[in-house]
Structure formats: structure tokens, C-alpha cells
Amino acid sequence: MIKIFSNHEVIKNFSFTDYFDLNGKIIRKAESRETLELNLNNKLFYIKRFYGTSFIQKIWQIIGFKDEVNNAVNEFKAYALLQEIGIETPKLVCFGDDNKFAKRKSFVMAEKILNIAELDSFLVNPKNKTLVKKHEDKIFEEVCSIVSRLNINNIIHKDLYLCHFLIDTKLLKTIGKIKIYLIDYHRLEKISMISNRQKVKEIGDLFFSIKRIKKLSIFKNYLKKDSNLKNLYKKNHIAINNRADKLLKKYLKKYGK
């Protein structure tokens, strides 16, 4: 069964094949998915294409041993969840799903946001030294707000690294406004109750990515001002820091910096 959703005039009357076979510049490629940048009628988009899982993987998913996240359906649902709780993401304009057993193909398409930077790179770029010094506190306050909203709403991102927070550099430079987008949420999940193990992984991953750029002490100051995150950290601080240290050690061994 094929499902298609589109809310953009430029691409409103395309078929599933039209969407899925669009050509563009490959930005990221993995075994079963790829992300491309497209220019349609002088409008820039990103399309993420997902290719079907193997027959064995499909069986594991059916019997519950493996989550099915290798399709655009989860990202489409995750987008709606994030909109509900007021977390900014690139605007999704199109979604399609051709759900064939073990041969599933699907995609999501979003508008490209201009004048943005991955937050970890932005914070350590020497060119941004003055801007960072002036706005760093508010930036980390907003990151804490996003993480807290996820946690309060029983949502886990599963890839909660600082590079998946994008900051609008134009708004920051022109009017000093902090606007941060959350991306790469195709594995995001809302569950009835998040276990301590999942919380430790989620916050530990974030701690690692902030510690890597030597900003963790500043971030902790704002984390402790949020009552929800403060209590979470108080209960799990040893395990969270241990995970962050373990990931950092592994990262330094591989990349050396």
C-alpha cells in the first residue's frame, strides 16, 4: 500500500516514484538510507530515502526483537510529536511510504533551512568567539529547555548529540534571538515510561558531545536550574558521567582530538 502526503505547491502532484527518484547532491549515505539536497524551482529541500530491510530483519521486527526504524514513517510521526511540544525542526513538506514486505521504500522531504550551524561546531569556531561569549548562557538554557520537554513528554531521541541541534546564526547575529532546531530524529520514540537506563544513555550521549568541546561545566549550571533535569541528573549523575567519559575515551582513541 502506498501512502503519500504533500503540503508544498512545487511538488504537490508528484507520484511516489517521482518523489523517490528525484536526483540531487548526496549529503549522507548509509547502508539502507541516504539524504540528498535538491533544488526544485529555485527552492532548496532535503529528501531522506529509506530502503527496505532484509527478510530476516523484517522477521525480527515482527516478533519484537528489533525496532522498525529504518523507514520514513517513524520520522513522519516524530515530526508531529515535536511540533506538538513546541520543538523547532526543519519544515516537513512531503512524506511517502510504499509498504511492501521486506521491500519497503519510503521518504521524507523537508525545506532546507539557510543560515544555520551545528551547535558543537558553532560554539568552538574562533570566528564566533564574540557571539558565543555574549549568548552562550542563553544558548545552553534553550538546549536544556528542549531536552527537558523531551523528557517530560516521555520522548527519547536516541541520538541526542550536540551536533543534532542547529542554531539560526542569522537571527543570532542580527537581533540576538536564540532559535534552535532539532534534527536526525528518525529513531525518536514516545513511550509510556522511560527507564533509567534510557535516560542515562540519552543524557550521557549529550554530555559526551558537550564535554568533547569543553563546555560541560557551563551546561551543568543550566541543567541544574531546570527542576526536571536537575532531579534526573541527581539520581543518575554517576552513570551519566561514566557514559560520557566512556564515549569520549572511545572518540579520542579513534580521532585523537
N, C-alpha and C positions, 0 to 999 in steps of 0.2 A: 504493500500500500504506500502510495506517495502522498506526502503532506508538504504543502508549500505555504509560506507566509511572506508577504512583502508589503512594506509601507512607504516605498520611495518611488516617485514618478519615473525616474530614469530607468528603473529595472522592474516595473510593475507587471509587465505582460510576458516575462520570460517563462520558458518551461523549465522543469527540473534539470534537464540536460544542458539547456542554455546556461543556467547558473553554474552548474557543476564543472562545465568545461571551459569556463572563462579563463583567458590567458592573462598572465601578469608576472610580476617580478617575485620570485620565491624569496620570502623573508626568513622562513624557518621550515625545516623538513625533518620529520621523524618517520619511523617505520610505517605507521598507519595514519598519519595526518600531516598536513602541510598548510602553511599560511602564505598567502600571496597578497601583494599590493596591486590594486587595479586603478586605472584611470578611465572612467566612463563619462563621456560628455563633460570633460574637464572637472569632474568631481572624483575625489580620491576615496577609495574603500579598501578594507581588508576583507579577504574571504578565507575562512579556515575550512578546509575539506578533510573529511574523515572517511577512511576506507574500512570496509568490513573486517571483522575479526575472523580468525580461523575457526574451523568447525569445532576443534577441541576447546578453544576458548569460549565459544558460544555454549557448549555443554556445561562448562564450569559455571558460567553465568546463570544458566537456567537452574542448576541445582544449588546455587547460592554460595559457591566457594570463591567467586570472583565478581567484583562490581563491574557493571557495564558502563564505563565512562568514555569509551572510545567511539563516541558519536556526538553529533551536534545537539541532540535532544537535551542532554544534561546541561549544556551551555545555554541553550534557549531558556530552559526552566530557571537556571541560576540567574540569568539576566533579570527575569521577572522578580525573583526573590530580592535581588539587590535594589531594584527600583522601589519595591515595597518599603524597604527600611531606609531609603534615602541615601544610598551609597552610589556615588557617581561612577559610571562606566562609559566607554565609547558607545554611541547610539547604535543599537542593533536595528538593521533595516530589512533583513531578509533571513529566512530560515527554510531549509528543505530537508526532507527525510524520505529515502527510498528504502523501506524496511524489508529487505529480503533476508531470509535465514542464512547466516554466515556470509552473506554478500552485501551487507548493508552499506549504503553510501549516504552521507549527509553533509550538510554545510551550514555555517552561519556567516553572515556578512554584516559588517559594521562600517560606519563612516570613520575615515581616518581623522584623528584629532591633530591639528597643527600646533606648533609651539609648545611641545611637551618634552619632558626628560624623565628618564628613570630616576627615582629619588636617590638611590645609593650613589649613582654617578654624579648627579647634580650636587649633592652635599659635599663631595670631595674635589670637585673641579675648581682649580685655583681661580678661574675666571669668575666664579660665583662667590668668592670669599666675602665681599661686602654684603651681598644679598643674603647669604647664609647667616652671617653674623647678626643681621638685622631681624631675620624672620625665622631662625631655627626653632625657637621656642614654640611659635605658633604652628610650624610645620609638624613637629612631633606631637603637639597637642591634637592636631587633626588626625594623624596616624592612629593615636590612642583611641580617638573617638570612633574611627572606622572599625578597629579591632574589637572595641567594646560592644558596638552594635551587632557585629557578627556573633560574638559570644552570648550576649543577652538573648538573641533570637535563635540560639541553638544551631548556628550555621558554622561549618568548618570549611575553610578554603582549600586546605591540603597542600598548597604551595605558597604559604604566606611569607614570602621573602620581600625585602625592601625594593628589589628591582621590579616587583609587580605592582608598585604604587607609582603612578605617573603624575608629575606636577605640571600645572599650566604655568610655563615660565613667562608668558606674555602678561598675564593678569598680575603675576607677582611683581614684575618689573615696572608695569605702568601704574597700577593702583594699589599694590601691596596686598592683593587678595590671595588667600590660600585656597586653591582648588585642586583636589587630588582625586585621581581616577584609580579604581581597582581593576586589574586585568588578569588574564590567564586563569579564568575560574571554571574551566570545563570539568574539573573534578569536584567542584564545590558541592556540598551536600547539607541539607537540613535534616536533622534527626531529633527524635523526641528527647534524648538526653545525651549530652556529650560526656564521654568518660574522662577521667583524669589523665589517662594515657594519651587520649587525643588532644586534650588541652595542652599537655606538656610538649607534644610534638609541634602543635600549631605555634605556640608562643616561643618554644625553643628554636624553631626554624627562623622566626623573625629576629630573635635575639642574636642568633649567629650572624645574620646578614647585617645587623646594625653594629655588632661587635667588630666585624671584619673591617668596617670603616672608622672604628674607634669613636663611636658616638653612643655607646650603650649607657654610660653613666648619665648622660643628658636625657636619653629616652626614659630611663628608670624614674627620673624625677617626675615626669609627666604621667607615666604609668601609675605611680603611687597616688596621684591626685584624682584618678578615676576609681571610685569605690569598688566597682565591679572587678576591674583588672587588679586593683590592689589586693583584694581578698584572694583572687585566683593565684596571684604571684606569691602571696604569703603562705598559702597552703602547699605550693609546688615549687618554691624557689630553688631548692637544691636540684631537683630533677630537671627543671627548665635550664638552669645554668650548666648542668652536666651535659645536656644535649647540645647546647650552643657550643660548648668547649670541644665536644667530640666532633661536631661538624666543621668547626674552624680548623682543628688539627688536621682533619682529612683534606680540607680545602687547601691549606698551606702546603701539605705534603705533595698534592697534585700540581698546584700552580705556583707555589713558592712566594706568594705575595698576597 
